[in-house]
Each structure stands twice: as structure tokens, then as C-alpha cells.
Amino acid sequence: MVNLSLGLDPDELNQCVGCGLCLPHCPTWRVSGEELHSPRGRIALMRLVTEQGAAPDPFTEAVDGCIQCRGCETACPSGVHFGHLMEGTRSALAAQTAYQPRWRRVALAGLGSRLIVQAGSRALAVAQRLRLVPRAVSARLGLPPIPLRQPRLRPSGDDVWLFTGCVMDAWMRSTHAAAQQVVESTGAGVALPDRRANCCGALHVHAGLTSQAKRRALRTMSAMPGDAPILVDSAGCGAQLKEYGHLLGTEEAHRFSSRVLDVHQWLAARVDDLPPPRPGHVRATVAVQDPCHLRHVQRAHLGVRTVLGRYAELRELDDEGLCCGAGGAFAVEHPERAREVRDRKVAAIARTGAGTVASANPGCLLHLRAAGLDVRHPVDLIAEAIA
């Protein structure tokens, strides 16, 4: 056993009454049926460590096996902040044990450098074209075909900021271009942050590397000054930016977070300003997959329906927003469990009869594409409809 000091808020820890209403909404409990892989079981272990100071053998496994989808928070009648408890626990593990190996710390540190991310992505793109990356490896990791060339983004005004981030900017910048096009179609001008906003720190928080996450947060905040809204087209990044107030605990961070909006959230308030579909546009049938960090953390998933519904026939899934299994780096670190969770999502999508899936988060999008589905970002579909 390892002696640990978790430093969790006792009030948040004791909010859980063990009712079990969260269980059907926990993807890892659904596929394992094991209490230790449920929110209730993980909180019970946190209490045990807090009260006795020693971590039992399954503690790290149970904590690391959480996707951090936070679907349990939506279902919880007691309002337990499970995400905060999990982040605090992982932070304690990373600081006091060998929970995060050095190679992973170095890799995550590299996300703050645009040069490193872009160079690594180009090298991967070349390796894919030379067939040096086996298809089985790409499928296992959910790697898309990495583009060798990306569209250049140019600022067009200062009405709103568009956050671009790290991996999404390197792999899916065309989606940023589509988001900018759709926002500009309402008459707004778009500002772009400088390289200080290269990474929001979401993956660092998930890994428990809190000090790295705080440095990313401070840099990101400095790159988008003023009072203009900050629009985000990645649900995971948007959730992280909205939680800077909790992460940093400063008034400045809370003010910054209050400016952050998912791009669909902002567009939904201006839906009448969007142009009609172009002549000849065919309304496709699209299943809407809610990224967990858009539905359960930001609680802003309805904006996708308001905006995309102008241009497509939407189909709802019948799984109450259950996680797809991507979870940031979860699908890479726990591929078998992630595929088990994804299988349920794929079945729910199949039941809609839709040929296309809309997902507003790059991780979900790539994870579902790896299962053979036609998955598109909503702003890509909208941009095509109005082009």
C-alpha cells in the first residue's frame, strides 16, 4: 500500500450518498459490471484513502480506468462534482507516485509548442504516405490520415476570438476554417490568438499534471485579452477553458471562463442571422452524437441541434448521451475498454438509420471514424450547406 494525501474537498466527497443512480450512466460500469469501475465505487475508494491514508491495491487501477466523461454528474440527484474529485485524485497520484511515467510527461509538455506539434504531425503524415504506419496501428489508435498541407487561417475582425489549440489545429484545421466561415456568415469578425494559446491543458488535467495545466491556462488567457467572446469548436477544449476559474481559483480566471462559449452555443443565439442553404443543397439525414464534455460539462449540446437543424434532418440517439469511449487519451491508453464502450455507441447510431454522424469534438469524431462510420463536425456540414 502507498500512503497518499488526496487533499479533496470533504464537502464534495461527502455529497455522494451511494444511491447508485449514476451507474447506468457510467460507461465503464456498463461494460464491466464492477463496482470499482463505477463513480460510487471510485468515491468509496477515495473516502477510504482520505480516512486511512493508504491506497489499497485496486485504487490506481480504478482511478485510471475512468474515462472522465462526467455523465454521472448529469444523473446525480445530490450534485456530486465527480470531475473535481477525479482531477484532485489524479493530481495527488501524479505528484506523490509514479502514476504518470516520464515519457508521458514529456509528450504532454510538447503540446505547448506549435513547432513540435506541427513537426511531429508532418512526420506522421509522411510516414502514413510511405506506409510506414501499419493500418492496424492506425485503427487501434484512431489515427486519421494526417494532412500534409493545412488551410491558412486569417483574422477578419475582433468581434469574437476563435480558439484553435494544439492537435486539432495540426490535424483538423479545415474544421477551424469552416467554423470561421460560418461565424463570419452572421456578419461577425473573427480574431485568432497567438502561439501562447497553443494548448488549453485539458489532457494535462486528465493526467493529473496540474502544474503543467495551470501554465497552459495562464498562457492561453494572456493570448485572448479583452471582453470579446471566445468561441471553441472542440468540446473538450471548451470544457477546459470554462473551468479555468476552478483550476486557477482567481477572479481573472473566472472572468475569462465566463467569456467562453461553444461555437454552436454562440451560433444558436444568432441562428436567424445564418444564411439559408445554397441552391441545390440536399438535406442529409444526420445522427447527432453528443460529446460528453459538451453535454455533461458545458451543458451546451442543444446548440448543435438548433444550428445544424436548419440544414439537415436530425436523428436522436436513444442512449441518453452515453460516452463513446474516446475520453481524451483514454482510447489510446485503454484501447480494449474504449472499443467495448464504443460498440454500444455504434449500435445506438445504427438504430437511427442515419448515414452520417455529427460530433462536435475531435476525439469523439476520430474514435467513431475508426469504427468505420461517416462522422463529420457540425460546422463542416453547415459550411458545406451554405457555401
C-alpha positions, 0 to 999 in steps of 0.5 A: 500500500502507498500512503497518499494525501488526496487533499479533496474537498470533504464537502464534495466527497461527502455529497455522494450518498451511494444511491447508485443512480449514476451507474447506468450512466457510467460507461465503464460500469456498463461494460464491466459490471464492477463496482470499482469501475463505477463513480460510487465505487471510485468515491468509496475508494477515495473516502477510504484513502482520505480516512486511512491514508493508504491506497489499497491495491485496486485504487490506481487501477480504478482511478485510471480506468475512468474515462472522465466523461462526467455523465454521472454528474448529469444523473446525480440527484445530490450534485456530486462534482465527480470531475473535481474529485477525479482531477484532485485524485489524479493530481495527488497520484501524479505528484506523490507516485509514479502514476504518470511515467516520464515519457508521458510527461514529456509528450504532454509538455510538447503540446505547448509548442506549435513547432513540435506539434506541427513537426511531429504531425508532418512526420506522421503524415509522411510516414502514413504516405510511405506506409510506414504506419501499419493500418492496424496501428492506425485503427487501434489508435484512431489515427486519421490520415494526417494532412500534409498541407493545412488551410491558412487561417486569417483574422477578419475582425475582433468581434469574437476570438476563435480558439484553435489549440494544439492537435486539432489545429495540426490535424483538423484545421479545415474544421477551424476554417469552416467554423470561421466561415460560418461565424463570419456568415452572421456578419461577425469578425473573427480574431485568432490568438497567438502561439501562447494559446497553443494548448488549453491543458485539458489532457494535462488535467486528465493526467493529473499534471496540474502544474503543467495545466495551470501554465497552459491556462495562464498562457492561453488567457494572456493570448485572448485579452479583452471582453470579446467572446471566445468561441471553441469548436472542440468540446473538450477544449471548451470544457477546459477553458470554462473551468479555468476559474476552478483550476486557477481559483482567481477572479481573472480566471473566472472572468475569462471562463465566463467569456467562453462559449461553444461555437454552436452555443454562440451560433444558436443565439444568432441562428436567424442571422445564418444564411439559408442553404445554397441552391441545390443543397440536399438535406442529409439525414444526420445522427447527432452524437453528443460529446460528453464534455459538451453535454455533461460539462458545458451543458451546451449540446442543444446548440448543435441541434438548433444550428445544424437543424436548419440544414439537415434532418436530425436523428436522436440517439436513444442512449441518453448521451452515453460516452463513446469511449474516446475520453481524451487519451483514454482510447489510446491508453485503454484501447480494449475498454474504449472499443467495448464502450464504443460498440454500444455507441455504434449500435445506438447510431445504427438504430437511427438509420442515419448515414452520417454522424455529427460530433462536435469534438475531435476525439469523439469524431476520430474514435467513431471514424475508426469504427468505420462510420461517416462522422463529420463536425457540425460546422463542416456540414453547415459550411458545406450547406451554405457555401 
